[in-house]
């Protein structure tokens, strides 16, 4: 297991910041592009935010936006999992060998 000083190098921090920045820029781009749908929506085309009422490019952006949100949630859960595992290993705790009180 690597010490945290070897994981948090300047290179790794810059890569993380770049990924966050690109994610943020993509999130803003997709959100601004969806404003086109808001501006030109007509009730006669269908229910608001239904795929039937959207043009093809708006459908693609809408699906990409939702995929981006889902991907961010999956990555966040994975990072939390990795942090928990890191600290459990750091404490040198092996959960299968913990002494639990025996049932009477």
N, C-alpha and C positions, 0 to 999 in steps of 0.2 A: 504494500500500500504506500502510495506516494504521500509525502508530507504536503500540507496545504500550501507551503511556500513554493513548491515546485508546480503546483496546479495553477496558482494565481500569478502567473508570470505576466509581464506587460503584453506579450504577444497574445496570450489567451484572453486577457481583458479586452484588448482592442478588437479581437475577433468577435467576442460577445457583444460589445457595444455596436459594432458594424451590423451584426445580425439583428439586434434590436432596432437599430435605425432603419434598416431596409424593411423590416416587418412593419414599423410605424408608417413609413412612406407608402408602402403597398396598402395598408389599412386606410390611410387618408385618401389615396387615389381611388380605391374602390368606393369609399363613402361619398366622395365628391361626384364620381361618375353616376352613382345612384340618384343624385339630385336631379339628373335629367329626367328620370322616371317621375319624381315628385312634381317637377315643373309641368310636364306634359301629360299627366294622368287625366283620363276622362272616365267617368263612371259608366259610360255606355260600353266600354271595352271589357269590363269584368270587375270582379271584386278587387279592392285595393291590395297590392302586393301579391296577387295571384299570378302564376306564370302565364295564364291566358291573357292577362292584360299587359304583358311586357313584350317588347320586341326581342329579337334573338340576342343582340348585344347586351341588353339589360338582363336577360335571363342568365347569360354567361357570367356577367359581373355579380349578379345576385347569388348565384351558386358558388362562385369563387369567394365571395365575401363570407358566406357561411362556412365554407371549407377552411378558410383562413382562421376563423374564430375557433372551429373545432380543432384544427391543428395546433393552435396556440394553447388550448386547454390540455391537449394530450402532451405537448412538450412541457408544460408547467407541472403536470402530474408526474411525469418522468423525472424532471429535475428535483422535485420534492422527494421522490422515492430514492434517487441517487444520494441526496444529502443525508437522508435518514440512514441509509446503509453505510455511508461514509462514517457518520458519527457512531453508529453501533460498532463498526469494526475498530474505530479509533479507541473506543473505550475497552476494546478487547473483550466484548461481551458475546458469549455464544449462548443464544437463547435456549438451545436444547439441553444445556447442562445446568440451567438455573435450578436451584433447590426450591421445590414447591412443597408446601406442607402436605403430608399424606392424609388421605381421607380416613376417617375412623370407621 
